[in-house]
Amino acid sequence: MARFALRAGLLAGGCLTLATSAPALADTLRDALVAAYQTNPTLESARAQQRATDEGVPIARAAGLPSVTTTETFVRNVKQSENSLTAPSKTFTADGQLGVPIYSGGAVKNRIKAAKIRVDAGQADLRATEASVFSQVVAAYMDVIRTEAIVGLNRKNVSVLETNLQATSDRFQIGDLTRTDVAQSQSRLAVAQSDLRTAEANLAAARETYIRFVGRAPETLEAPPPLPNLPATANDAAAIALDSNPDLIGARQRTKAADKDIDVAGAGRLPTLRLFGQGSYNNYFNTLARGVVAANVSQSDSSVQAGAQLSIPIFQGGLPAAQRRQAQATASATLEQEIATERDVIAQVRSAYTSWNASNDLIRSSQVAVEAATLSLEGVRAENSVGNRTILDILNAEQELLNAQVTLVTARRNAYVAGFTLLAAMGKAEARDLNLDGGILYDPEVNYDRVKGKFMDWGNDPEPVAHSTRTVDTPVQDGNIPRQ
């Protein structure tokens, strides 16, 4: 249900661009997520790494398939012994061997099983990388929106303080105010100008971070769609995460694979059986028995052998026992790592839920604070006009309003990021959940199905090329926003 609602929400965000008179270069959150999904190097690297993991299955299977080798040798005796009357001066030899493994103590079977399980674990890791990249994109998107809003608020504050300073200076000229009032206004204006420069620097940094994750500079960013159907309680969120969190799924799969590794290591002390066939061909180029008069010797020969080979290990210096104990210790480590991952997931979910709730509470209180500070400023200005309030009271009221507005903007950003982080920790913030379909979804199962049955020695993929985009040509970002 949550997945459907989130898909619908982001789809609505994308459709909003078409339904309203938004700027032509406006970006939606869905646009940013699609760009990151298609061009982010972290995600592209994880996909390539998963393709490498897929090859573990045919590699493990190769040990159980027949093998054929040939060896060709040509020898020319530059100087032979004077007593060698029959040895040839030139020899060509071709040897061929065929081996067919029949039984390997279960090593091949369990290696294949472990490799398949690790493919599942790798696919879960790829999901986790995807959710992590999306969370970073959402945070970068919201940071740009927040810092743009803060720049706008600080710019407005500077404008108001410039007007205040001019009015204070005029009233000082006619003796209505003192030089102290003018100095207070000058001081607040200087501080506000410094805060504006800081906000602009933060905006430039936020835009550069956006470029880092999305791959292009942000245009006008639309407000993101809501994140509906988030869990009602932290316990509900944790229950979903225990079933769906990709990090936890990957840890569980690695535990299963490590259990199969124990069986692989134990196979080293069991018998192995293989069938074999081998043949050889020799050609002496009419140089065999060169010193024997009237010798009737064939100048070529061949032989073929076939059989079965049973190997029974008796004593190997403790190697297989040590390898099995090592595999058991590794399996114990993966069990502990699974529990550690479970702890991390529970902590992430509960923390994100608490942060999301707290940010929503802060939004409500900040909205009240903004409304109250606006009324307070209006009242202080009115009272100042009749001499009941000082210039400092006006300056303080203006600062309180600015602080409340910045707190509200920050709380809205934090609430959205915390909500998306919560969905990611629950395993519900990946491309399949976010309506990023339309032919662009990357399915790691496609490559696995392509390579799992391959057995030819000369099958190659195309040469590696980078699919992510570079950002070296993007313009240097600044802290300017269009004046309204």
Secondary structure by P-SEA (a helix, b strand, c coil): caaaaaaaaaaaaaacccccccccccccaaaaaaaaacccaaaaaaaaaaaaaaaaaaaaacccbbbbbbbbbbbbcccccccccccccbbbbbbbbbbbbccccaaaaaaaaaaaaaaaaaaaaaaaaaaaaaaaaaaaaaaaaaaaaaaaaaaaaaaaaaaaaaaaaaaaaaccccaaaaaaaaaaaaaaaaaaaaaaaaaaaaaaaaaacccccccccccccccccccccaaaaaaaaacccaaaaaaaaaaaaaaaaaaaaacccbbbbbbbccbbbbbccccccccccccccccccbbbbbbbbbbbbccccaaaaaaaaaaaaaaaaaaaaaaaaaaaaaaaaaaaaaaaaaaaaaaaaaaaaaaaaaaaaaaaaaaaaaccccaaaaaaaaaaaaaaaaaaaaaaaaaaaaaaaaaaaacccccccccccccccccaaaaaaacccccccccccccccccccccccccccccccccc
